[in-house]
Amino acid sequence: QVQLVESGGGSVQAGGSLRVSCTASGSSASWYRLAWFRQAQGKDREGVAAFDVDGRPQYTNSVKGRFTISKDNAKNTLYLQMDSLKPEDTAMYYCAGALRVSVPLSRSEYDYWGQGTQVTVSS
């Protein structure tokens, strides 16, 4: 099993930046593939950013060029740098983990979820 804890959310004006973090813990934490999802109020949870099996970053179209996913393997921590934020980025941001992932941005691929961190962007 793995435990996922997100941090770093907050409120920002449109055009601003935030960085959220996800730290994985547990005896096998380093084995897990991690990804970022988000869920806006009244909407389905969607994949935002993840690494594919070759280590290449994958992004949902709406955040390409604005968000950057990165990781620190030594710390078992995943990051999401969010720049040029828009009000439509407002959502609860979740970290997800799985041992094997075929489709990195598919919610159904992941077994473990953090509690989420709220990101609010005002216009």
Accessible surface in RSA format (square Angstrom, percent):
REM  Atomic radii and reference values for relative SASA: ProtOr
REM  Chains: A
REM  Algorithm: Lee & Richards
REM  Probe-radius: 1.40
REM  Slices: 20
REM RES _ NUM      All-atoms   Total-Side   Main-Chain    Non-polar    All polar
REM                ABS   REL    ABS   REL    ABS   REL    ABS   REL    ABS   REL
RES GLN A   1   145.47  81.3 113.34  82.8  32.12  76.5  28.54  60.8 116.92  88.7
RES VAL A   2     6.98   4.6   0.00   0.0   6.98  16.8   0.00   0.0   6.98  18.9
RES GLN A   3    87.85  49.1  84.00  61.4   3.85   9.2  52.59 111.9  35.26  26.7
RES LEU A   4    11.14   6.2   0.47   0.3  10.67  26.8   0.47   0.3  10.67  28.7
RES VAL A   5    84.97  55.9  82.63  74.8   2.33   5.6  82.63  71.8   2.33   6.3
RES GLU A   6     6.64   3.8   0.00   0.0   6.64  15.8   0.00   0.0   6.64   5.4
RES SER A   7    61.26  51.8  56.52  75.4   4.73  10.9  40.98  87.3  20.28  28.4
RES GLY A   8    40.97  50.5   0.00   N/A  40.97  50.5  26.64  73.1  14.33  32.1
RES GLY A   9    28.33  34.9   0.00   N/A  28.33  34.9   2.74   7.5  25.59  57.3
RES GLY A  10    28.03  34.6   0.00   N/A  28.03  34.6  27.51  75.5   0.52   1.2
RES SER A  11    95.49  80.7  64.13  85.6  31.36  72.2  37.12  79.1  58.37  81.8
RES VAL A  12    31.91  21.0  22.31  20.2   9.61  23.2  30.67  26.7   1.24   3.4
RES GLN A  13   132.42  74.0 130.21  95.2   2.21   5.3  37.08  78.9  95.34  72.3
RES ALA A  14    50.55  46.5  26.79  41.3  23.76  54.0  27.10  38.2  23.44  62.1
RES GLY A  15    56.23  69.3   0.00   N/A  56.23  69.3  29.49  80.9  26.75  59.9
RES GLY A  16    22.02  27.2   0.00   N/A  22.02  27.2  21.13  58.0   0.88   2.0
RES SER A  17    55.93  47.3  36.96  49.3  18.97  43.7  21.31  45.4  34.62  48.5
RES LEU A  18    34.08  19.0  28.71  20.5   5.37  13.5  34.08  23.9   0.00   0.0
RES ARG A  19   127.76  53.6 112.52  57.4  15.24  36.3  24.64  33.7 103.12  62.5
RES VAL A  20     0.00   0.0   0.00   0.0   0.00   0.0   0.00   0.0   0.00   0.0
RES SER A  21    19.50  16.5  19.34  25.8   0.16   0.4   8.84  18.8  10.66  14.9
RES CYS A  22     0.00   0.0   0.00   0.0   0.00   0.0   0.00   0.0   0.00   0.0
RES THR A  23    62.58  44.5  61.18  62.0   1.40   3.3  42.02  56.4  20.56  31.1
RES ALA A  24     4.44   4.1   0.53   0.8   3.91   8.9   0.53   0.7   3.91  10.4
RES SER A  25    54.36  45.9  50.38  67.2   3.98   9.2  40.93  87.2  13.43  18.8
RES GLY A  26    37.71  46.5   0.00   N/A  37.71  46.5  18.08  49.6  19.63  44.0
RES SER A  27   123.86 104.7  72.55  96.8  51.30 118.2  59.64 127.0  64.22  90.0
RES SER A  28    22.76  19.2  22.37  29.9   0.39   0.9   4.21   9.0  18.55  26.0
RES ALA A  29     5.72   5.3   1.42   2.2   4.30   9.8   1.42   2.0   4.30  11.4
RES SER A  30    82.20  69.5  51.01  68.1  31.19  71.9  34.92  74.4  47.28  66.2
RES TRP A  31   177.99  71.4 157.43  76.2  20.56  48.3 139.27  74.3  38.72  62.8
RES TYR A  32    24.34  11.4   8.27   4.7  16.07  41.8   1.00   0.7  23.34  28.8
RES ARG A  33    56.34  23.7  52.81  26.9   3.53   8.4  42.72  58.4  13.61   8.3
RES LEU A  34    27.45  15.3  16.67  11.9  10.78  27.1  16.67  11.7  10.78  29.0
RES ALA A  35     0.00   0.0   0.00   0.0   0.00   0.0   0.00   0.0   0.00   0.0
RES TRP A  36     0.00   0.0   0.00   0.0   0.00   0.0   0.00   0.0   0.00   0.0
RES PHE A  37     0.19   0.1   0.19   0.1   0.00   0.0   0.19   0.1   0.00   0.0
RES ARG A  38    14.76   6.2  14.66   7.5   0.11   0.3   2.73   3.7  12.03   7.3
RES GLN A  39    56.29  31.5  50.40  36.8   5.90  14.0  10.58  22.5  45.71  34.7
RES ALA A  40    27.33  25.1  23.09  35.6   4.24   9.6  23.86  33.6   3.46   9.2
RES GLN A  41   185.90 104.0 151.87 111.0  34.03  81.0  63.17 134.5 122.73  93.1
RES GLY A  42    85.16 105.0   0.00   N/A  85.16 105.0  43.23 118.6  41.94  93.9
RES LYS A  43   144.62  70.6 132.64  81.4  11.97  28.5  83.49  75.1  61.13  65.1
RES ASP A  44   123.55  86.5 112.50 112.0  11.06  26.1  28.31  66.6  95.24  95.0
RES ARG A  45    43.38  18.2  31.52  16.1  11.86  28.2   0.00   0.0  43.38  26.3
RES GLU A  46    68.31  39.2  63.77  48.2   4.54  10.8  32.03  61.9  36.28  29.6
RES GLY A  47     8.94  11.0   0.00   N/A   8.94  11.0   0.50   1.4   8.44  18.9
RES VAL A  48     0.00   0.0   0.00   0.0   0.00   0.0   0.00   0.0   0.00   0.0
RES ALA A  49     0.00   0.0   0.00   0.0   0.00   0.0   0.00   0.0   0.00   0.0
RES ALA A  50     0.48   0.4   0.48   0.7   0.00   0.0   0.48   0.7   0.00   0.0
RES PHE A  51    26.13  13.1  24.38  15.1   1.75   4.6  24.38  14.8   1.75   5.0
RES ASP A  52    18.53  13.0  15.15  15.1   3.38   8.0  11.61  27.3   6.92   6.9
RES VAL A  53   120.48  79.3  93.52  84.7  26.96  65.0  94.63  82.2  25.85  70.1
RES ASP A  54    99.75  69.9  66.09  65.8  33.65  79.6  23.03  54.2  76.71  76.5
RES GLY A  55    39.16  48.3   0.00   N/A  39.16  48.3  20.99  57.6  18.17  40.7
RES ARG A  56   140.76  59.1 139.90  71.3   0.86   2.0  59.53  81.4  81.23  49.2
RES PRO A  57    65.40  47.7  52.03  47.4  13.37  48.6  52.03  43.0  13.37  83.1
RES GLN A  58    64.87  36.3  62.29  45.5   2.59   6.2   8.69  18.5  56.18  42.6
RES TYR A  59    43.27  20.2  31.07  17.7  12.20  31.7  25.85  19.4  17.42  21.5
RES THR A  60    29.49  21.0  24.55  24.9   4.95  11.8   6.35   8.5  23.15  35.0
RES ASN A  61   119.46  82.4 102.53  99.1  16.93  40.8  31.68  76.2  87.78  84.8
RES SER A  62    63.61  53.7  42.86  57.2  20.75  47.8  53.10 113.1  10.51  14.7
RES VAL A  63     0.00   0.0   0.00   0.0   0.00   0.0   0.00   0.0   0.00   0.0
RES LYS A  64   118.93  58.0  99.33  60.9  19.60  46.7  56.26  50.6  62.67  66.8
RES GLY A  65    87.15 107.5   0.00   N/A  87.15 107.5  43.95 120.6  43.20  96.7
RES ARG A  66    29.45  12.4  24.61  12.5   4.84  11.5  23.98  32.8   5.47   3.3
RES PHE A  67     5.63   2.8   0.00   0.0   5.63  14.6   0.00   0.0   5.63  16.1
RES THR A  68    72.61  51.6  72.14  73.1   0.47   1.1  44.92  60.3  27.68  41.9
RES ILE A  69     8.09   4.6   0.00   0.0   8.09  19.5   0.00   0.0   8.09  22.0
RES SER A  70    50.27  42.5  47.79  63.8   2.48   5.7  35.93  76.5  14.35  20.1
RES LYS A  71   104.88  51.2  76.81  47.1  28.07  66.8  39.93  35.9  64.95  69.2
RES ASP A  72    43.82  30.7  38.79  38.6   5.02  11.9  13.82  32.5  30.00  29.9
RES ASN A  73   111.99  77.2  94.80  91.6  17.19  41.4  35.12  84.5  76.87  74.3
RES ALA A  74   102.67  94.4  57.44  88.6  45.23 102.9  70.04  98.6  32.63  86.4
RES LYS A  75   132.78  64.8 117.89  72.3  14.89  35.5  73.19  65.9  59.59  63.5
RES ASN A  76    43.93  30.3  37.89  36.6   6.03  14.5   8.00  19.3  35.93  34.7
RES THR A  77    11.45   8.1   8.77   8.9   2.68   6.4   4.63   6.2   6.82  10.3
RES LEU A  78     3.00   1.7   3.00   2.1   0.00   0.0   3.00   2.1   0.00   0.0
RES TYR A  79    29.80  13.9  29.80  17.0   0.00   0.0  14.36  10.8  15.44  19.0
RES LEU A  80     0.00   0.0   0.00   0.0   0.00   0.0   0.00   0.0   0.00   0.0
RES GLN A  81    58.35  32.6  58.12  42.5   0.23   0.6  28.08  59.8  30.27  23.0
RES MET A  82     0.00   0.0   0.00   0.0   0.00   0.0   0.00   0.0   0.00   0.0
RES ASP A  83    51.32  35.9  51.32  51.1   0.00   0.0  19.20  45.2  32.12  32.0
RES SER A  84    58.47  49.4  53.76  71.7   4.72  10.9  18.19  38.7  40.28  56.4
RES LEU A  85     1.80   1.0   0.00   0.0   1.80   4.5   0.00   0.0   1.80   4.8
RES LYS A  86    86.34  42.1  86.03  52.8   0.31   0.7  39.44  35.5  46.89  50.0
RES PRO A  87    54.97  40.1  47.73  43.5   7.24  26.3  48.09  39.7   6.87  42.7
RES GLU A  88   122.32  70.2  96.43  73.0  25.89  61.6  62.49 120.9  59.84  48.9
RES ASP A  89     0.72   0.5   0.72   0.7   0.00   0.0   0.00   0.0   0.72   0.7
RES THR A  90    42.42  30.2  38.30  38.8   4.13   9.8  36.61  49.2   5.82   8.8
RES ALA A  91     4.70   4.3   1.64   2.5   3.06   7.0   4.70   6.6   0.00   0.0
RES MET A  92    61.20  31.7  60.01  39.7   1.19   2.8  59.08  50.2   2.12   2.8
RES TYR A  93     0.00   0.0   0.00   0.0   0.00   0.0   0.00   0.0   0.00   0.0
RES TYR A  94    31.66  14.8  31.66  18.0   0.00   0.0   7.74   5.8  23.91  29.5
RES CYS A  95     0.00   0.0   0.00   0.0   0.00   0.0   0.00   0.0   0.00   0.0
RES ALA A  96     0.00   0.0   0.00   0.0   0.00   0.0   0.00   0.0   0.00   0.0
RES GLY A  97     0.00   0.0   0.00   N/A   0.00   0.0   0.00   0.0   0.00   0.0
RES ALA A  98     0.75   0.7   0.75   1.2   0.00   0.0   0.75   1.1   0.00   0.0
RES LEU A  99    81.63  45.5  67.41  48.2  14.22  35.7  67.41  47.3  14.22  38.3
RES ARG A 100   203.32  85.4 187.05  95.4  16.27  38.7  77.11 105.4 126.21  76.5
RES VAL A 101    14.13   9.3   0.02   0.0  14.11  34.0   0.91   0.8  13.22  35.8
RES SER A 102    99.71  84.3  67.77  90.5  31.94  73.6  34.27  73.0  65.45  91.7
RES VAL A 103    83.11  54.7  82.20  74.4   0.90   2.2  83.11  72.2   0.00   0.0
RES PRO A 104    19.96  14.5  19.96  18.2   0.00   0.0  19.96  16.5   0.00   0.0
RES LEU A 105    45.72  25.5  33.00  23.6  12.72  32.0  33.82  23.8  11.90  32.0
RES SER A 106    31.56  26.7  24.62  32.9   6.95  16.0  15.63  33.3  15.93  22.3
RES ARG A 107   116.84  49.1 110.06  56.1   6.78  16.1  33.29  45.5  83.55  50.6
RES SER A 108   104.38  88.2  65.46  87.4  38.92  89.7  56.91 121.2  47.46  66.5
RES GLU A 109    43.97  25.2  30.97  23.4  13.00  31.0   7.53  14.6  36.44  29.8
RES TYR A 110    14.48   6.8   1.96   1.1  12.52  32.6   0.00   0.0  14.48  17.8
RES ASP A 111   104.01  72.9  74.37  74.0  29.64  70.1  21.31  50.2  82.70  82.5
RES TYR A 112    64.16  30.0  61.87  35.2   2.29   6.0  38.35  28.8  25.81  31.8
RES TRP A 113    76.06  30.5  45.89  22.2  30.16  70.8  32.98  17.6  43.08  69.9
RES GLY A 114     9.74  12.0   0.00   N/A   9.74  12.0   2.69   7.4   7.06  15.8
RES GLN A 115   111.86  62.6  84.07  61.4  27.79  66.2  73.22 155.8  38.65  29.3
RES GLY A 116     9.98  12.3   0.00   N/A   9.98  12.3   0.00   0.0   9.98  22.4
RES THR A 117    16.78  11.9  12.47  12.6   4.31  10.3   5.85   7.9  10.93  16.5
RES GLN A 118    78.36  43.8  71.40  52.2   6.96  16.6  45.47  96.8  32.88  24.9
RES VAL A 119     0.00   0.0   0.00   0.0   0.00   0.0   0.00   0.0   0.00   0.0
RES THR A 120    50.66  36.0  50.38  51.1   0.28   0.7  39.25  52.7  11.41  17.2
RES VAL A 121     7.11   4.7   0.00   0.0   7.11  17.1   0.00   0.0   7.11  19.3
RES SER A 122    54.99  46.5  49.10  65.5   5.90  13.6  44.07  93.8  10.93  15.3
RES SER A 123   125.74 106.2  69.27  92.4  56.46 130.1  56.29 119.9  69.45  97.3
END  Absolute sums over single chains surface
CHAIN  1 A     6496.8       4952.9       1544.0       3216.4       3280.5
END  Absolute sums over all chains
TOTAL          6496.8       4952.9       1544.0       3216.4       3280.5
